[in-house]
Amino acid sequence: MALFRACLGKTACVEDGDRCRTCGRQLDEVYATRELIEKLAHFAVSHDYVNYDEFVAYVARKANAKIRYAVEQNNAQTAHSAAREQAHG
């Protein structure tokens, strides 16, 4: 897994072909992240949430749980595959 580096903002983002020279992430990743954030913001505004801070905290908790589960599943599958390969080795 890679270490996530947060952007410092659109004004700090210095594009250099396929990567941001400020945060080092690939531009398609930067743009996809911006799009996700725009969609979340639009969703909260379109639903007229006044407690949008709670909405954002909820989304963060749920996303964290889903990511953790996916990583655990991936690690378990990798360990299972390695054990099968070693047994049949």
PDB file of N, CA, C and O in Angstrom:
ATOM      1  N   MET A   1       0.839  -1.177   0.000  1.00  0.00           N
ATOM      2  CA  MET A   1       0.000   0.000   0.000  1.00  0.00           C
ATOM      3  C   MET A   1       0.888   1.245   0.000  1.00  0.00           C
ATOM      4  O   MET A   1       1.991   1.239   0.546  1.00  0.00           O
ATOM      5  N   ALA A   2       0.401   2.272  -0.601  1.00  0.00           N
ATOM      6  CA  ALA A   2       1.137   3.530  -0.691  1.00  0.00           C
ATOM      7  C   ALA A   2       0.723   4.471   0.438  1.00  0.00           C
ATOM      8  O   ALA A   2      -0.374   4.355   0.983  1.00  0.00           O
ATOM      9  N   LEU A   3       1.592   5.382   0.774  1.00  0.00           N
ATOM     10  CA  LEU A   3       1.305   6.405   1.769  1.00  0.00           C
ATOM     11  C   LEU A   3       0.592   7.559   1.077  1.00  0.00           C
ATOM     12  O   LEU A   3       1.092   8.106   0.094  1.00  0.00           O
ATOM     13  N   PHE A   4      -0.582   7.928   1.594  1.00  0.00           N
ATOM     14  CA  PHE A   4      -1.324   9.055   1.037  1.00  0.00           C
ATOM     15  C   PHE A   4      -0.699  10.359   1.506  1.00  0.00           C
ATOM     16  O   PHE A   4      -0.382  10.533   2.682  1.00  0.00           O
ATOM     17  N   ARG A   5      -0.533  11.258   0.567  1.00  0.00           N
ATOM     18  CA  ARG A   5      -0.076  12.614   0.890  1.00  0.00           C
ATOM     19  C   ARG A   5      -1.154  13.579   0.452  1.00  0.00           C
ATOM     20  O   ARG A   5      -1.504  13.646  -0.726  1.00  0.00           O
ATOM     21  N   ALA A   6      -1.673  14.320   1.402  1.00  0.00           N
ATOM     22  CA  ALA A   6      -2.753  15.267   1.115  1.00  0.00           C
ATOM     23  C   ALA A   6      -2.244  16.422   0.270  1.00  0.00           C
ATOM     24  O   ALA A   6      -1.104  16.866   0.405  1.00  0.00           O
ATOM     25  N   CYS A   7      -3.116  16.893  -0.597  1.00  0.00           N
ATOM     26  CA  CYS A   7      -2.799  18.081  -1.384  1.00  0.00           C
ATOM     27  C   CYS A   7      -2.812  19.297  -0.469  1.00  0.00           C
ATOM     28  O   CYS A   7      -3.495  19.319   0.555  1.00  0.00           O
ATOM     29  N   LEU A   8      -2.073  20.269  -0.844  1.00  0.00           N
ATOM     30  CA  LEU A   8      -2.072  21.527  -0.099  1.00  0.00           C
ATOM     31  C   LEU A   8      -3.082  22.504  -0.684  1.00  0.00           C
ATOM     32  O   LEU A   8      -3.178  23.649  -0.243  1.00  0.00           O
ATOM     33  N   GLY A   9      -3.837  22.043  -1.683  1.00  0.00           N
ATOM     34  CA  GLY A   9      -4.846  22.878  -2.319  1.00  0.00           C
ATOM     35  C   GLY A   9      -4.532  23.112  -3.776  1.00  0.00           C
ATOM     36  O   GLY A   9      -3.393  22.959  -4.218  1.00  0.00           O
ATOM     37  N   LYS A  10      -5.576  23.490  -4.526  1.00  0.00           N
ATOM     38  CA  LYS A  10      -5.414  23.685  -5.967  1.00  0.00           C
ATOM     39  C   LYS A  10      -4.343  24.721  -6.293  1.00  0.00           C
ATOM     40  O   LYS A  10      -3.627  24.582  -7.285  1.00  0.00           O
ATOM     41  N   THR A  11      -4.231  25.750  -5.470  1.00  0.00           N
ATOM     42  CA  THR A  11      -3.254  26.808  -5.766  1.00  0.00           C
ATOM     43  C   THR A  11      -1.831  26.342  -5.523  1.00  0.00           C
ATOM     44  O   THR A  11      -0.891  26.899  -6.089  1.00  0.00           O
ATOM     45  N   ALA A  12      -1.660  25.308  -4.671  1.00  0.00           N
ATOM     46  CA  ALA A  12      -0.317  24.795  -4.391  1.00  0.00           C
ATOM     47  C   ALA A  12       0.058  23.666  -5.337  1.00  0.00           C
ATOM     48  O   ALA A  12       1.234  23.316  -5.445  1.00  0.00           O
ATOM     49  N   CYS A  13      -0.920  23.095  -6.021  1.00  0.00           N
ATOM     50  CA  CYS A  13      -0.666  21.959  -6.896  1.00  0.00           C
ATOM     51  C   CYS A  13       0.128  22.423  -8.116  1.00  0.00           C
ATOM     52  O   CYS A  13      -0.304  23.305  -8.858  1.00  0.00           O
ATOM     53  N   VAL A  14       1.268  21.825  -8.303  1.00  0.00           N
ATOM     54  CA  VAL A  14       2.123  22.158  -9.431  1.00  0.00           C
ATOM     55  C   VAL A  14       2.201  20.923 -10.319  1.00  0.00           C
ATOM     56  O   VAL A  14       2.868  19.944  -9.985  1.00  0.00           O
ATOM     57  N   GLU A  15       1.520  20.981 -11.439  1.00  0.00           N
ATOM     58  CA  GLU A  15       1.452  19.838 -12.333  1.00  0.00           C
ATOM     59  C   GLU A  15       2.713  19.749 -13.176  1.00  0.00           C
ATOM     60  O   GLU A  15       3.203  20.739 -13.720  1.00  0.00           O
ATOM     61  N   ASP A  16       3.213  18.538 -13.261  1.00  0.00           N
ATOM     62  CA  ASP A  16       4.452  18.308 -13.997  1.00  0.00           C
ATOM     63  C   ASP A  16       4.271  17.095 -14.899  1.00  0.00           C
ATOM     64  O   ASP A  16       4.946  16.082 -14.719  1.00  0.00           O
ATOM     65  N   GLY A  17       3.376  17.188 -15.857  1.00  0.00           N
ATOM     66  CA  GLY A  17       3.132  16.063 -16.755  1.00  0.00           C
ATOM     67  C   GLY A  17       2.132  15.097 -16.187  1.00  0.00           C
ATOM     68  O   GLY A  17       0.936  15.222 -16.450  1.00  0.00           O
ATOM     69  N   ASP A  18       2.599  14.115 -15.397  1.00  0.00           N
ATOM     70  CA  ASP A  18       1.656  13.123 -14.882  1.00  0.00           C
ATOM     71  C   ASP A  18       1.609  13.096 -13.356  1.00  0.00           C
ATOM     72  O   ASP A  18       0.859  12.304 -12.785  1.00  0.00           O
ATOM     73  N   ARG A  19       2.381  13.932 -12.690  1.00  0.00           N
ATOM     74  CA  ARG A  19       2.389  13.981 -11.226  1.00  0.00           C
ATOM     75  C   ARG A  19       2.333  15.425 -10.746  1.00  0.00           C
ATOM     76  O   ARG A  19       2.726  16.358 -11.447  1.00  0.00           O
ATOM     77  N   CYS A  20       1.829  15.575  -9.521  1.00  0.00           N
ATOM     78  CA  CYS A  20       1.887  16.878  -8.867  1.00  0.00           C
ATOM     79  C   CYS A  20       3.253  16.985  -8.211  1.00  0.00           C
ATOM     80  O   CYS A  20       3.656  16.086  -7.473  1.00  0.00           O
ATOM     81  N   ARG A  21       3.960  18.058  -8.466  1.00  0.00           N
ATOM     82  CA  ARG A  21       5.291  18.219  -7.885  1.00  0.00           C
ATOM     83  C   ARG A  21       5.229  18.603  -6.416  1.00  0.00           C
ATOM     84  O   ARG A  21       6.244  18.538  -5.723  1.00  0.00           O
ATOM     85  N   THR A  22       4.065  19.002  -5.928  1.00  0.00           N
ATOM     86  CA  THR A  22       3.927  19.369  -4.518  1.00  0.00           C
ATOM     87  C   THR A  22       3.669  18.153  -3.644  1.00  0.00           C
ATOM     88  O   THR A  22       4.389  17.920  -2.673  1.00  0.00           O
ATOM     89  N   CYS A  23       2.619  17.358  -3.991  1.00  0.00           N
ATOM     90  CA  CYS A  23       2.274  16.203  -3.151  1.00  0.00           C
ATOM     91  C   CYS A  23       2.834  14.893  -3.697  1.00  0.00           C
ATOM     92  O   CYS A  23       2.902  13.906  -2.964  1.00  0.00           O
ATOM     93  N   GLY A  24       3.237  14.862  -4.974  1.00  0.00           N
ATOM     94  CA  GLY A  24       3.836  13.676  -5.567  1.00  0.00           C
ATOM     95  C   GLY A  24       2.851  12.655  -6.115  1.00  0.00           C
ATOM     96  O   GLY A  24       3.256  11.649  -6.696  1.00  0.00           O
ATOM     97  N   ARG A  25       1.547  12.909  -5.931  1.00  0.00           N
ATOM     98  CA  ARG A  25       0.559  11.945  -6.420  1.00  0.00           C
ATOM     99  C   ARG A  25       0.357  12.120  -7.927  1.00  0.00           C
ATOM    100  O   ARG A  25       0.586  13.194  -8.484  1.00  0.00           O
ATOM    101  N   GLN A  26      -0.078  11.037  -8.565  1.00  0.00           N
ATOM    102  CA  GLN A  26      -0.370  11.104  -9.990  1.00  0.00           C
ATOM    103  C   GLN A  26      -1.574  12.016 -10.206  1.00  0.00           C
ATOM    104  O   GLN A  26      -2.483  12.063  -9.377  1.00  0.00           O
ATOM    105  N   LEU A  27      -1.573  12.733 -11.319  1.00  0.00           N
ATOM    106  CA  LEU A  27      -2.624  13.709 -11.567  1.00  0.00           C
ATOM    107  C   LEU A  27      -3.998  13.077 -11.685  1.00  0.00           C
ATOM    108  O   LEU A  27      -4.985  13.679 -11.262  1.00  0.00           O
ATOM    109  N   ASP A  28      -4.091  11.863 -12.257  1.00  0.00           N
ATOM    110  CA  ASP A  28      -5.406  11.234 -12.336  1.00  0.00           C
ATOM    111  C   ASP A  28      -5.952  10.952 -10.941  1.00  0.00           C
ATOM    112  O   ASP A  28      -7.161  11.026 -10.723  1.00  0.00           O
ATOM    113  N   GLU A  29      -5.076  10.630 -10.001  1.00  0.00           N
ATOM    114  CA  GLU A  29      -5.496  10.428  -8.608  1.00  0.00           C
ATOM    115  C   GLU A  29      -5.938  11.750  -7.979  1.00  0.00           C
ATOM    116  O   GLU A  29      -6.950  11.797  -7.279  1.00  0.00           O
ATOM    117  N   VAL A  30      -5.188  12.815  -8.226  1.00  0.00           N
ATOM    118  CA  VAL A  30      -5.542  14.139  -7.701  1.00  0.00           C
ATOM    119  C   VAL A  30      -6.902  14.558  -8.238  1.00  0.00           C
ATOM    120  O   VAL A  30      -7.764  14.999  -7.478  1.00  0.00           O
ATOM    121  N   TYR A  31      -7.100  14.421  -9.550  1.00  0.00           N
ATOM    122  CA  TYR A  31      -8.373  14.819 -10.162  1.00  0.00           C
ATOM    123  C   TYR A  31      -9.535  13.963  -9.681  1.00  0.00           C
ATOM    124  O   TYR A  31     -10.630  14.480  -9.460  1.00  0.00           O
ATOM    125  N   ALA A  32      -9.313  12.660  -9.516  1.00  0.00           N
ATOM    126  CA  ALA A  32     -10.375  11.770  -9.037  1.00  0.00           C
ATOM    127  C   ALA A  32     -10.754  12.121  -7.596  1.00  0.00           C
ATOM    128  O   ALA A  32     -11.931  12.094  -7.236  1.00  0.00           O
ATOM    129  N   THR A  33      -9.757  12.450  -6.775  1.00  0.00           N
ATOM    130  CA  THR A  33     -10.032  12.849  -5.395  1.00  0.00           C
ATOM    131  C   THR A  33     -10.834  14.142  -5.364  1.00  0.00           C
ATOM    132  O   THR A  33     -11.793  14.264  -4.601  1.00  0.00           O
ATOM    133  N   ARG A  34     -10.447  15.096  -6.184  1.00  0.00           N
ATOM    134  CA  ARG A  34     -11.196  16.362  -6.263  1.00  0.00           C
ATOM    135  C   ARG A  34     -12.641  16.112  -6.678  1.00  0.00           C
ATOM    136  O   ARG A  34     -13.563  16.726  -6.142  1.00  0.00           O
ATOM    137  N   GLU A  35     -12.832  15.212  -7.628  1.00  0.00           N
ATOM    138  CA  GLU A  35     -14.177  14.897  -8.102  1.00  0.00           C
ATOM    139  C   GLU A  35     -15.017  14.271  -6.989  1.00  0.00           C
ATOM    140  O   GLU A  35     -16.185  14.621  -6.820  1.00  0.00           O
ATOM    141  N   LEU A  36     -14.422  13.341  -6.227  1.00  0.00           N
ATOM    142  CA  LEU A  36     -15.144  12.742  -5.101  1.00  0.00           C
ATOM    143  C   LEU A  36     -15.568  13.806  -4.092  1.00  0.00           C
ATOM    144  O   LEU A  36     -16.701  13.793  -3.609  1.00  0.00           O
ATOM    145  N   ILE A  37     -14.664  14.717  -3.779  1.00  0.00           N
ATOM    146  CA  ILE A  37     -14.958  15.770  -2.810  1.00  0.00           C
ATOM    147  C   ILE A  37     -16.056  16.689  -3.337  1.00  0.00           C
ATOM    148  O   ILE A  37     -16.958  17.072  -2.592  1.00  0.00           O
ATOM    149  N   GLU A  38     -15.983  17.042  -4.618  1.00  0.00           N
ATOM    150  CA  GLU A  38     -17.022  17.876  -5.224  1.00  0.00           C
ATOM    151  C   GLU A  38     -18.379  17.190  -5.150  1.00  0.00           C
ATOM    152  O   GLU A  38     -19.382  17.833  -4.840  1.00  0.00           O
ATOM    153  N   LYS A  39     -18.419  15.883  -5.433  1.00  0.00           N
ATOM    154  CA  LYS A  39     -19.683  15.139  -5.389  1.00  0.00           C
ATOM    155  C   LYS A  39     -20.239  15.084  -3.971  1.00  0.00           C
ATOM    156  O   LYS A  39     -21.441  15.252  -3.766  1.00  0.00           O
ATOM    157  N   LEU A  40     -19.363  14.848  -2.986  1.00  0.00           N
ATOM    158  CA  LEU A  40     -19.822  14.837  -1.597  1.00  0.00           C
ATOM    159  C   LEU A  40     -20.363  16.197  -1.181  1.00  0.00           C
ATOM    160  O   LEU A  40     -21.408  16.283  -0.535  1.00  0.00           O
ATOM    161  N   ALA A  41     -19.660  17.250  -1.548  1.00  0.00           N
ATOM    162  CA  ALA A  41     -20.112  18.598  -1.205  1.00  0.00           C
ATOM    163  C   ALA A  41     -21.448  18.902  -1.883  1.00  0.00           C
ATOM    164  O   ALA A  41     -22.359  19.444  -1.256  1.00  0.00           O
ATOM    165  N   HIS A  42     -21.559  18.557  -3.149  1.00  0.00           N
ATOM    166  CA  HIS A  42     -22.808  18.787  -3.881  1.00  0.00           C
ATOM    167  C   HIS A  42     -23.953  18.002  -3.235  1.00  0.00           C
ATOM    168  O   HIS A  42     -25.058  18.524  -3.092  1.00  0.00           O
ATOM    169  N   PHE A  43     -23.696  16.765  -2.850  1.00  0.00           N
ATOM    170  CA  PHE A  43     -24.708  15.927  -2.219  1.00  0.00           C
ATOM    171  C   PHE A  43     -25.209  16.581  -0.935  1.00  0.00           C
ATOM    172  O   PHE A  43     -26.418  16.674  -0.722  1.00  0.00           O
ATOM    173  N   ALA A  44     -24.294  17.035  -0.077  1.00  0.00           N
ATOM    174  CA  ALA A  44     -24.685  17.651   1.192  1.00  0.00           C
ATOM    175  C   ALA A  44     -25.468  18.940   0.963  1.00  0.00           C
ATOM    176  O   ALA A  44     -26.460  19.199   1.644  1.00  0.00           O
ATOM    177  N   VAL A  45     -25.021  19.739   0.009  1.00  0.00           N
ATOM    178  CA  VAL A  45     -25.704  21.002  -0.280  1.00  0.00           C
ATOM    179  C   VAL A  45     -27.076  20.746  -0.897  1.00  0.00           C
ATOM    180  O   VAL A  45     -28.052  21.407  -0.541  1.00  0.00           O
ATOM    181  N   SER A  46     -27.152  19.788  -1.822  1.00  0.00           N
ATOM    182  CA  SER A  46     -28.432  19.518  -2.488  1.00  0.00           C
ATOM    183  C   SER A  46     -29.468  18.943  -1.529  1.00  0.00           C
ATOM    184  O   SER A  46     -30.671  19.058  -1.762  1.00  0.00           O
ATOM    185  N   HIS A  47     -28.991  18.318  -0.441  1.00  0.00           N
ATOM    186  CA  HIS A  47     -29.912  17.802   0.569  1.00  0.00           C
ATOM    187  C   HIS A  47     -30.126  18.810   1.700  1.00  0.00           C
ATOM    188  O   HIS A  47     -30.810  18.533   2.685  1.00  0.00           O
ATOM    189  N   ASP A  48     -29.527  19.969   1.529  1.00  0.00           N
ATOM    190  CA  ASP A  48     -29.724  21.091   2.444  1.00  0.00           C
ATOM    191  C   ASP A  48     -29.346  20.759   3.890  1.00  0.00           C
ATOM    192  O   ASP A  48     -29.998  21.215   4.829  1.00  0.00           O
ATOM    193  N   TYR A  49     -28.282  19.958   4.060  1.00  0.00           N
ATOM    194  CA  TYR A  49     -27.833  19.611   5.405  1.00  0.00           C
ATOM    195  C   TYR A  49     -27.273  20.848   6.104  1.00  0.00           C
ATOM    196  O   TYR A  49     -26.396  21.529   5.572  1.00  0.00           O
ATOM    197  N   VAL A  50     -27.778  21.127   7.280  1.00  0.00           N
ATOM    198  CA  VAL A  50     -27.202  22.216   8.068  1.00  0.00           C
ATOM    199  C   VAL A  50     -26.092  21.681   8.970  1.00  0.00           C
ATOM    200  O   VAL A  50     -25.214  22.431   9.397  1.00  0.00           O
ATOM    201  N   ASN A  51     -26.138  20.393   9.254  1.00  0.00           N
ATOM    202  CA  ASN A  51     -25.103  19.756  10.082  1.00  0.00           C
ATOM    203  C   ASN A  51     -24.135  18.976   9.182  1.00  0.00           C
ATOM    204  O   ASN A  51     -23.874  17.795   9.409  1.00  0.00           O
ATOM    205  N   TYR A  52     -23.618  19.651   8.170  1.00  0.00           N
ATOM    206  CA  TYR A  52     -22.739  18.988   7.206  1.00  0.00           C
ATOM    207  C   TYR A  52     -21.472  18.448   7.847  1.00  0.00           C
ATOM    208  O   TYR A  52     -20.870  17.514   7.318  1.00  0.00           O
ATOM    209  N   ASP A  53     -21.052  19.013   8.976  1.00  0.00           N
ATOM    210  CA  ASP A  53     -19.889  18.460   9.665  1.00  0.00           C
ATOM    211  C   ASP A  53     -20.160  17.036  10.144  1.00  0.00           C
ATOM    212  O   ASP A  53     -19.262  16.195  10.117  1.00  0.00           O
ATOM    213  N   GLU A  54     -21.388  16.758  10.581  1.00  0.00           N
ATOM    214  CA  GLU A  54     -21.759  15.394  10.961  1.00  0.00           C
ATOM    215  C   GLU A  54     -21.803  14.483   9.743  1.00  0.00           C
ATOM    216  O   GLU A  54     -21.393  13.324   9.817  1.00  0.00           O
ATOM    217  N   PHE A  55     -22.298  15.000   8.621  1.00  0.00           N
ATOM    218  CA  PHE A  55     -22.326  14.221   7.380  1.00  0.00           C
ATOM    219  C   PHE A  55     -20.901  13.832   6.968  1.00  0.00           C
ATOM    220  O   PHE A  55     -20.644  12.677   6.627  1.00  0.00           O
ATOM    221  N   VAL A  56     -19.992  14.782   7.001  1.00  0.00           N
ATOM    222  CA  VAL A  56     -18.608  14.521   6.610  1.00  0.00           C
ATOM    223  C   VAL A  56     -17.965  13.511   7.563  1.00  0.00           C
ATOM    224  O   VAL A  56     -17.248  12.616   7.115  1.00  0.00           O
ATOM    225  N   ALA A  57     -18.207  13.640   8.859  1.00  0.00           N
ATOM    226  CA  ALA A  57     -17.660  12.698   9.830  1.00  0.00           C
ATOM    227  C   ALA A  57     -18.228  11.299   9.602  1.00  0.00           C
ATOM    228  O   ALA A  57     -17.506  10.308   9.712  1.00  0.00           O
ATOM    229  N   TYR A  58     -19.523  11.218   9.283  1.00  0.00           N
ATOM    230  CA  TYR A  58     -20.164   9.929   8.992  1.00  0.00           C
ATOM    231  C   TYR A  58     -19.533   9.273   7.764  1.00  0.00           C
ATOM    232  O   TYR A  58     -19.202   8.088   7.786  1.00  0.00           O
ATOM    233  N   VAL A  59     -19.373  10.040   6.712  1.00  0.00           N
ATOM    234  CA  VAL A  59     -18.766   9.518   5.488  1.00  0.00           C
ATOM    235  C   VAL A  59     -17.340   9.044   5.763  1.00  0.00           C
ATOM    236  O   VAL A  59     -16.940   7.984   5.280  1.00  0.00           O
ATOM    237  N   ALA A  60     -16.586   9.801   6.517  1.00  0.00           N
ATOM    238  CA  ALA A  60     -15.204   9.421   6.838  1.00  0.00           C
ATOM    239  C   ALA A  60     -15.174   8.112   7.627  1.00  0.00           C
ATOM    240  O   ALA A  60     -14.366   7.231   7.331  1.00  0.00           O
ATOM    241  N   ARG A  61     -16.052   7.977   8.633  1.00  0.00           N
ATOM    242  CA  ARG A  61     -16.094   6.735   9.419  1.00  0.00           C
ATOM    243  C   ARG A  61     -16.454   5.543   8.546  1.00  0.00           C
ATOM    244  O   ARG A  61     -15.820   4.492   8.633  1.00  0.00           O
ATOM    245  N   LYS A  62     -17.477   5.703   7.698  1.00  0.00           N
ATOM    246  CA  LYS A  62     -17.928   4.602   6.852  1.00  0.00           C
ATOM    247  C   LYS A  62     -16.864   4.239   5.816  1.00  0.00           C
ATOM    248  O   LYS A  62     -16.621   3.057   5.572  1.00  0.00           O
ATOM    249  N   ALA A  63     -16.236   5.229   5.213  1.00  0.00           N
ATOM    250  CA  ALA A  63     -15.190   4.955   4.230  1.00  0.00           C
ATOM    251  C   ALA A  63     -14.011   4.252   4.895  1.00  0.00           C
ATOM    252  O   ALA A  63     -13.447   3.314   4.332  1.00  0.00           O
ATOM    253  N   ASN A  64     -13.641   4.700   6.085  1.00  0.00           N
ATOM    254  CA  ASN A  64     -12.543   4.074   6.814  1.00  0.00           C
ATOM    255  C   ASN A  64     -12.853   2.607   7.100  1.00  0.00           C
ATOM    256  O   ASN A  64     -11.988   1.747   6.936  1.00  0.00           O
ATOM    257  N   ALA A  65     -14.074   2.321   7.524  1.00  0.00           N
ATOM    258  CA  ALA A  65     -14.466   0.940   7.823  1.00  0.00           C
ATOM    259  C   ALA A  65     -14.432   0.080   6.560  1.00  0.00           C
ATOM    260  O   ALA A  65     -13.953  -1.054   6.596  1.00  0.00           O
ATOM    261  N   LYS A  66     -14.931   0.606   5.457  1.00  0.00           N
ATOM    262  CA  LYS A  66     -14.939  -0.153   4.194  1.00  0.00           C
ATOM    263  C   LYS A  66     -13.521  -0.415   3.698  1.00  0.00           C
ATOM    264  O   LYS A  66     -13.218  -1.511   3.228  1.00  0.00           O
ATOM    265  N   ILE A  67     -12.666   0.576   3.803  1.00  0.00           N
ATOM    266  CA  ILE A  67     -11.277   0.420   3.362  1.00  0.00           C
ATOM    267  C   ILE A  67     -10.564  -0.603   4.242  1.00  0.00           C
ATOM    268  O   ILE A  67      -9.864  -1.482   3.739  1.00  0.00           O
ATOM    269  N   ARG A  68     -10.742  -0.485   5.553  1.00  0.00           N
ATOM    270  CA  ARG A  68     -10.117  -1.430   6.482  1.00  0.00           C
ATOM    271  C   ARG A  68     -10.557  -2.858   6.152  1.00  0.00           C
ATOM    272  O   ARG A  68      -9.728  -3.766   6.100  1.00  0.00           O
ATOM    273  N   TYR A  69     -11.852  -3.058   5.931  1.00  0.00           N
ATOM    274  CA  TYR A  69     -12.375  -4.383   5.608  1.00  0.00           C
ATOM    275  C   TYR A  69     -11.762  -4.902   4.303  1.00  0.00           C
ATOM    276  O   TYR A  69     -11.345  -6.057   4.225  1.00  0.00           O
ATOM    277  N   ALA A  70     -11.710  -4.049   3.287  1.00  0.00           N
ATOM    278  CA  ALA A  70     -11.153  -4.455   1.995  1.00  0.00           C
ATOM    279  C   ALA A  70      -9.680  -4.835   2.126  1.00  0.00           C
ATOM    280  O   ALA A  70      -9.236  -5.808   1.517  1.00  0.00           O
ATOM    281  N   VAL A  71      -8.922  -4.081   2.910  1.00  0.00           N
ATOM    282  CA  VAL A  71      -7.502  -4.377   3.119  1.00  0.00           C
ATOM    283  C   VAL A  71      -7.355  -5.699   3.859  1.00  0.00           C
ATOM    284  O   VAL A  71      -6.510  -6.520   3.502  1.00  0.00           O
ATOM    285  N   GLU A  72      -8.172  -5.910   4.886  1.00  0.00           N
ATOM    286  CA  GLU A  72      -8.117  -7.175   5.628  1.00  0.00           C
ATOM    287  C   GLU A  72      -8.448  -8.361   4.738  1.00  0.00           C
ATOM    288  O   GLU A  72      -7.797  -9.403   4.817  1.00  0.00           O
ATOM    289  N   GLN A  73      -9.464  -8.204   3.885  1.00  0.00           N
ATOM    290  CA  GLN A  73      -9.833  -9.271   2.962  1.00  0.00           C
ATOM    291  C   GLN A  73      -8.712  -9.549   1.978  1.00  0.00           C
ATOM    292  O   GLN A  73      -8.405 -10.707   1.695  1.00  0.00           O
ATOM    293  N   ASN A  74      -8.104  -8.508   1.460  1.00  0.00           N
ATOM    294  CA  ASN A  74      -6.994  -8.653   0.521  1.00  0.00           C
ATOM    295  C   ASN A  74      -5.810  -9.341   1.185  1.00  0.00           C
ATOM    296  O   ASN A  74      -5.177 -10.214   0.591  1.00  0.00           O
ATOM    297  N   ASN A  75      -5.513  -8.941   2.423  1.00  0.00           N
ATOM    298  CA  ASN A  75      -4.406  -9.568   3.154  1.00  0.00           C
ATOM    299  C   ASN A  75      -4.692 -11.041   3.419  1.00  0.00           C
ATOM    300  O   ASN A  75      -3.793 -11.876   3.322  1.00  0.00           O
ATOM    301  N   ALA A  76      -5.932 -11.361   3.752  1.00  0.00           N
ATOM    302  CA  ALA A  76      -6.298 -12.750   4.011  1.00  0.00           C
ATOM    303  C   ALA A  76      -6.183 -13.578   2.736  1.00  0.00           C
ATOM    304  O   ALA A  76      -5.693 -14.707   2.771  1.00  0.00           O
ATOM    305  N   GLN A  77      -6.629 -13.027   1.618  1.00  0.00           N
ATOM    306  CA  GLN A  77      -6.529 -13.746   0.342  1.00  0.00           C
ATOM    307  C   GLN A  77      -5.076 -13.952  -0.047  1.00  0.00           C
ATOM    308  O   GLN A  77      -4.706 -15.020  -0.536  1.00  0.00           O
ATOM    309  N   THR A  78      -4.254 -12.937   0.166  1.00  0.00           N
ATOM    310  CA  THR A  78      -2.834 -13.043  -0.160  1.00  0.00           C
ATOM    311  C   THR A  78      -2.170 -14.114   0.696  1.00  0.00           C
ATOM    312  O   THR A  78      -1.378 -14.911   0.192  1.00  0.00           O
ATOM    313  N   ALA A  79      -2.489 -14.136   1.988  1.00  0.00           N
ATOM    314  CA  ALA A  79      -1.919 -15.147   2.883  1.00  0.00           C
ATOM    315  C   ALA A  79      -2.391 -16.539   2.495  1.00  0.00           C
ATOM    316  O   ALA A  79      -1.615 -17.494   2.523  1.00  0.00           O
ATOM    317  N   HIS A  80      -3.671 -16.654   2.132  1.00  0.00           N
ATOM    318  CA  HIS A  80      -4.222 -17.950   1.726  1.00  0.00           C
ATOM    319  C   HIS A  80      -3.546 -18.437   0.439  1.00  0.00           C
ATOM    320  O   HIS A  80      -3.194 -19.612   0.326  1.00  0.00           O
ATOM    321  N   SER A  81      -3.370 -17.546  -0.516  1.00  0.00           N
ATOM    322  CA  SER A  81      -2.717 -17.912  -1.776  1.00  0.00           C
ATOM    323  C   SER A  81      -1.267 -18.330  -1.540  1.00  0.00           C
ATOM    324  O   SER A  81      -0.784 -19.288  -2.144  1.00  0.00           O
ATOM    325  N   ALA A  82      -0.582 -17.613  -0.664  1.00  0.00           N
ATOM    326  CA  ALA A  82       0.816 -17.932  -0.358  1.00  0.00           C
ATOM    327  C   ALA A  82       0.900 -19.310   0.317  1.00  0.00           C
ATOM    328  O   ALA A  82       1.802 -20.095   0.024  1.00  0.00           O
ATOM    329  N   ALA A  83      -0.037 -19.593   1.215  1.00  0.00           N
ATOM    330  CA  ALA A  83      -0.037 -20.892   1.899  1.00  0.00           C
ATOM    331  C   ALA A  83      -0.310 -22.028   0.911  1.00  0.00           C
ATOM    332  O   ALA A  83       0.320 -23.083   0.980  1.00  0.00           O
ATOM    333  N   ARG A  84      -1.254 -21.805  -0.007  1.00  0.00           N
ATOM    334  CA  ARG A  84      -1.554 -22.827  -1.029  1.00  0.00           C
ATOM    335  C   ARG A  84      -0.354 -23.049  -1.924  1.00  0.00           C
ATOM    336  O   ARG A  84      -0.026 -24.187  -2.262  1.00  0.00           O
ATOM    337  N   GLU A  85       0.302 -21.968  -2.308  1.00  0.00           N
ATOM    338  CA  GLU A  85       1.482 -22.067  -3.187  1.00  0.00           C
ATOM    339  C   GLU A  85       2.609 -22.798  -2.474  1.00  0.00           C
ATOM    340  O   GLU A  85       3.308 -23.604  -3.089  1.00  0.00           O
ATOM    341  N   GLN A  86       2.793 -22.534  -1.211  1.00  0.00           N
ATOM    342  CA  GLN A  86       3.850 -23.190  -0.446  1.00  0.00           C
ATOM    343  C   GLN A  86       3.531 -24.688  -0.269  1.00  0.00           C
ATOM    344  O   GLN A  86       4.428 -25.528  -0.322  1.00  0.00           O
ATOM    345  N   ALA A  87       2.264 -25.003  -0.060  1.00  0.00           N
ATOM    346  CA  ALA A  87       1.871 -26.405   0.124  1.00  0.00           C
ATOM    347  C   ALA A  87       2.037 -27.212  -1.159  1.00  0.00           C
ATOM    348  O   ALA A  87       2.354 -28.401  -1.125  1.00  0.00           O
ATOM    349  N   HIS A  88       1.815 -26.543  -2.293  1.00  0.00           N
ATOM    350  CA  HIS A  88       1.899 -27.229  -3.581  1.00  0.00           C
ATOM    351  C   HIS A  88       3.253 -27.016  -4.258  1.00  0.00           C
ATOM    352  O   HIS A  88       3.543 -27.581  -5.312  1.00  0.00           O
ATOM    353  N   GLY A  89       4.055 -26.194  -3.626  1.00  0.00           N
ATOM    354  CA  GLY A  89       5.278 -25.734  -4.072  1.00  0.00           C
ATOM    355  C   GLY A  89       6.277 -26.333  -4.826  1.00  0.00           C
ATOM    356  O   GLY A  89       7.301 -25.708  -5.103  1.00  0.00           O
TER     357      GLY A  89
END
